[in-house]
Amino acid sequence: MEIGTQHYLVLSFVLFAIGVTGILVRRNMITVLMSIELVLNAANLNLIAFSFQHGNLTGQIFVIFTIAVAAGEAAVGLGILLALFRLRSTTQLDSARELLG
């Protein structure tokens, strides 16, 4: 059995669905950050699959940009998480309604 583009698309959809569910359902900031990473990785998988199918490198270049954005998002998110934890001693998003300096 050969693995085709459809297989990658199904896997990407599953990753995307798990990520969106995690963002919408969970209240823990760490879990939400991990769910955002799943959504970005689902998009990366689509870009790589279509790049491979069409035989060009455009999708792979976009993946590099996406990984750079994800790294920046993780750094900012973890910074906000640390500030929230120092201020409120919790990682729950409900307590992050006010982020005063």
N, C-alpha and C positions, 0 to 999 in steps of 0.2 A: 504494500500500500504506500503510495506516494503522498507526502504531505503537501497540500496545495495552499493557495491563498485563502480558500474558504475556511480551512482549519485555523489559520491565523486570525481570520475575522471572527470566528466563533469564540476563540480563546480571548480575543480582545474585547468582545462584547461581554463575556463573563467577568473579566477583570473590571471593565467599566461599570457593570451593574453592581458588583460587590463594592466598588469604591463609592459610587453614588449612594448606595444604601448605607454605607458606613458614615458618609457625610451627613445624611439626613436623619439617621436614627440615633447615632451615638452622641453623647454629651461630653465625653472626655476629649480634651484638646489633642492629646497625643494620638488617639485613635483617629481623629479627624485629619490630622496631618498625614498619617499613614494612608488614609483613604484617598486623600488628594494625590499622593504619590502613585497609588494604584491607577487612578484615572489618567494621570500623565503617562504612565507606563503602557496603558491600553492604547492611548493615542500614538505612542512611540512604536508599538507593535504594528499598528495599522500603517504607519508611515514606512516602516521597514518592509512590510509585506508588499505594499504597492510599489515601492522602489525596486524590490527584487523582481516583481512581475513585469515592470516596464523596462527594466535593465538600465536604469540611470541612478545617479547618486543624489538626486535632489532630496528625496525623503530622508536619506541618511544624514544629510547636512542639517535638515530641520530637526532631526533627533538630537544632534549635538546641541543645538540652540535650546531645545526643550530640556535637556539634561542640565544645562547651565541655569536656566530659569528655575528648575526644580531645586537645584542646590541653593540658589539664592532664597527661594521661598522657604526651604527648610531652615536656613540660617535665621531668617527674620522670624519665622514661626517659633523656633526654639527660643529665640531671644525674648519674644513676647511671653512665651510659656514660663520662662525663668522669672521674668518680672512679675507675672501673675502669681506664681508660686511663692515668691518672696513676700508679696503683698498680702495675699489671701490664704496661703498654705493649702491651696487646692488647684487642681487642673481641670475643674469642671467649667464648661463654657458659660453656664448660667451665671456664674459669679464674675464673669469678665465683661459685664455690661458697661462698667465704668473703668476706663483705664486712665486714671489720672497720674500725672507725672510726679 
